[in-house]
Amino acid sequence: MLKEVTPLILTYNESLNIGRTLQSITWAKTIVVIDSYSTDETLEILHSYPQVKLFQRKFDTHTSQWNYGLEQIQSEWILSLDADYIITDELIAEIEVISLNSSIDGYFVPFKYCVFGKPLRGTLLPPRQVLFRKSQAIYIDDGHTQLLEIKGQSSKLSSYIYHDDRKPLSRWLWAQDRYMVIEAKKLLETPTSELSLGDRIRKQKILAPIIILVYCLILKGGILDGWRGCYYAFQRVLAEILLAIRLIETEKLKH
């Protein structure tokens, strides 16, 4: 089935990541990349892979960017990837044996989060539907990010994708702050009855950072990963603290 799949990637200043991602999908006949006018070496790296088909579009929302990407693809199947995802050999082998005539229209894939290249035992990343039929898919807004809607049936693959982001902390903080402004708006504008339990806890501001710390280090076994597990836990706690600050700020500005 691999020859029927086109990887789709969004990029913006991903020179520290994109090379590893592209190297893991060299089997693809065509790789479609939607770039938001990168100013680092990202474009140079993309041009070094002959199967990359590059489009540039000014970024407005993740949803619009992904849907624009869908429009550029001709194949029946799409593999949507962030610029810091690494496709494992096991996942490639699993995709290869999927029947094109199956009634399944989308597949969820589990993740392993990496800290400085080493996978952790457990993370907060849920399985994501990354492999799907183009004709059955559309992206919709979901807080600071996007949600893929598949009209047909979905299933789950067992092999992992590695999430291996090696951008500097300053870039991570910049991105998280942008995300949390949008996330705060979503939490405050959505009726509490329509929020998930996790989002209700996050809306309370104080509890979420504490719960995340315990969850990452104890329940997910991060403490067994040594300093890398602590690094990840502190990173996720900091994200929740940023959200709490943005929630307070937004509430006060309203009044």
C-alpha positions in Angstrom: 0.0 0.0 0.0 3.0 2.3 0.5 3.0 3.5 -3.1 -0.6 4.7 -2.7 0.3 7.0 0.3 1.5 10.6 0.2 3.0 12.1 3.3 1.8 15.6 4.1 3.9 17.9 6.4 3.6 21.5 7.6 6.8 23.4 8.2 7.9 26.7 9.7 11.6 27.1 10.7 12.0 23.3 11.3 15.7 23.0 10.2 16.5 21.2 13.4 13.9 18.5 12.8 12.8 18.2 9.2 15.8 16.3 8.0 15.2 13.3 10.3 11.5 13.2 9.4 12.2 13.2 5.7 14.8 10.5 6.1 12.2 8.3 7.6 9.8 8.6 4.6 12.2 8.3 1.7 10.1 5.4 0.5 7.4 7.9 -0.6 7.0 8.7 -4.3 5.8 12.2 -3.4 6.0 14.2 -0.2 3.8 17.3 0.0 5.1 20.1 2.3 3.2 23.2 3.1 5.7 25.8 4.4 4.7 29.0 6.1 7.7 31.0 4.6 10.5 29.6 6.7 13.5 31.9 7.3 16.0 29.3 8.4 17.6 26.4 6.5 14.3 24.5 6.2 13.8 25.2 2.5 17.4 24.2 1.7 16.8 20.9 3.4 13.5 20.3 1.6 15.0 21.1 -1.8 17.6 18.4 -1.2 14.9 15.7 -1.4 13.8 15.2 -5.0 10.4 13.7 -4.1 9.4 16.8 -2.0 6.7 18.9 -3.6 6.8 22.3 -1.9 4.0 24.8 -1.5 4.2 28.0 0.5 1.2 29.6 2.2 1.0 32.4 4.8 0.0 30.8 8.1 -3.5 31.7 9.5 -4.7 28.6 11.3 -3.5 25.0 11.5 -6.9 23.9 10.2 -6.7 26.1 7.1 -3.1 25.0 6.5 -3.8 21.3 6.7 -6.9 21.6 4.5 -4.9 23.5 1.9 -2.4 20.6 2.0 -5.2 18.1 1.4 -6.1 19.9 -1.8 -2.6 19.5 -3.2 -2.5 15.7 -2.9 -3.5 13.4 -5.7 -3.2 10.0 -4.1 -6.1 8.2 -2.3 -4.2 7.9 1.0 -2.5 10.6 3.1 -0.1 10.3 6.0 -0.2 13.6 7.9 3.0 14.3 9.9 4.3 17.1 12.0 7.9 18.2 11.1 9.3 16.4 14.2 7.7 13.0 13.6 9.9 10.0 12.9 8.2 7.0 11.1 9.5 3.7 12.5 10.4 0.7 10.3 7.8 -1.3 12.1 5.1 1.2 11.2 6.2 1.2 7.6 5.9 -2.6 7.5 2.5 -2.4 9.0 1.2 0.1 6.5 2.6 -1.9 3.6 0.3 -4.8 4.3 -2.9 -2.8 4.7 -5.5 -3.8 2.1 -6.6 -1.0 -0.3 -10.0 -2.6 -0.5 -10.5 -2.5 3.3 -13.7 -0.7 4.6 -11.4 1.2 7.0 -11.0 4.9 6.1 -8.6 6.1 8.8 -6.0 4.6 11.1 -4.9 5.9 14.6 -1.2 5.5 15.4 0.3 5.7 19.0 3.3 7.9 19.8 6.5 7.8 21.9 7.8 11.1 23.0 11.6 11.6 22.7 13.8 13.9 24.8 17.0 14.6 23.1 16.5 11.6 20.8 15.6 9.0 23.5 12.0 7.7 23.7 10.3 7.9 27.1 8.3 5.1 28.7 5.0 7.1 28.7 3.8 10.5 27.6 0.6 12.6 27.4 0.4 12.1 23.6 -2.8 10.2 22.7 -2.9 8.1 19.5 -3.5 10.3 16.5 -5.3 9.5 13.2 -2.5 10.1 10.8 -3.3 7.7 7.9 -6.5 8.2 6.1 -8.4 8.4 2.7 -8.4 11.8 1.3 -12.0 11.6 0.1 -13.2 11.0 3.6 -11.3 13.6 5.5 -11.4 17.2 6.6 -9.8 19.2 9.4 -11.8 21.4 11.8 -10.7 23.8 14.5 -10.1 22.5 18.0 -8.7 25.1 20.4 -5.1 26.0 19.5 -4.8 23.1 17.1 -6.9 21.1 14.6 -9.0 17.9 14.7 -9.2 15.5 11.8 -12.8 14.3 11.0 -13.1 11.0 9.1 -16.5 10.2 7.7 -16.0 6.5 7.5 -14.7 3.8 9.9 -11.4 4.0 11.7 -9.0 1.4 13.2 -5.7 1.5 15.1 -2.2 0.4 14.1 0.1 -1.0 16.8 3.5 0.4 15.7 4.7 3.8 17.0 5.6 7.2 15.6 8.5 8.9 17.5 7.8 12.6 18.4 11.4 14.0 18.5 11.4 17.8 18.7 14.8 19.3 19.0 14.0 23.0 18.6 15.5 25.2 21.4 13.5 26.0 24.6 13.0 29.6 23.4 11.1 28.4 20.3 9.1 26.0 22.4 8.1 28.8 24.8 7.1 31.1 21.9 4.9 28.4 20.4 3.3 27.4 23.7 2.4 31.0 24.5 0.7 31.4 21.2 -1.2 28.1 21.7 -2.3 29.0 25.2 -3.9 32.3 24.1 -6.1 30.3 21.8 -6.7 27.5 24.3 -7.7 30.0 27.0 -10.2 31.5 24.6 -11.7 28.1 23.9 -12.0 27.1 27.6 -13.6 30.4 28.6 -16.1 30.5 25.6 -17.2 26.8 25.8 -19.9 26.0 28.2 -18.5 24.0 31.1 -21.0 21.2 30.4 -19.5 20.7 27.0 -15.9 20.5 28.3 -14.1 17.3 28.9 -13.0 16.4 32.5 -9.5 17.4 31.7 -10.5 20.8 30.3 -12.7 21.4 33.4 -9.7 20.8 35.6 -7.5 23.0 33.4 -10.1 25.8 33.7 -9.7 25.8 37.5 -6.0 26.8 36.9 -4.5 25.6 40.2 -4.9 21.9 40.1 -3.8 21.1 36.5 -0.1 21.7 36.9 0.0 19.6 40.1 -2.0 16.7 38.5 0.2 16.8 35.4 3.4 16.6 37.4 2.1 13.5 39.3 0.7 12.0 36.2 3.9 12.3 34.1 6.4 11.3 36.9 4.4 8.6 38.7 1.5 7.3 36.6 3.4 7.4 33.3 6.7 6.2 34.9 8.6 9.3 33.9 10.7 9.1 37.1 12.2 5.9 35.7 13.4 7.8 32.7 15.8 9.8 34.9 16.5 13.4 34.0 14.7 13.0 30.6 11.5 12.1 32.4 11.8 15.0 34.7 12.5 17.3 31.8 9.4 16.2 30.0 7.3 16.5 33.2 8.6 20.0 34.0 7.9 21.0 30.3 4.3 19.9 30.5 3.8 21.6 34.0 5.2 24.8 32.5 2.7 24.6 29.6 -0.2 24.2 32.1 1.1 27.2 34.2 1.2 29.3 31.0 -2.4 28.3 30.3 -3.4 29.3 33.9 -1.7 32.7 33.5 -3.4 33.3 30.2 -6.8 32.3 31.6 -6.4 34.8 34.5 -5.3 37.5 32.1 -8.2 36.9 29.7 -10.7 36.9 32.5 -9.4 40.1 34.1 -9.2 41.9 30.7 -12.9 41.0 30.1 -13.8 42.9 33.3 
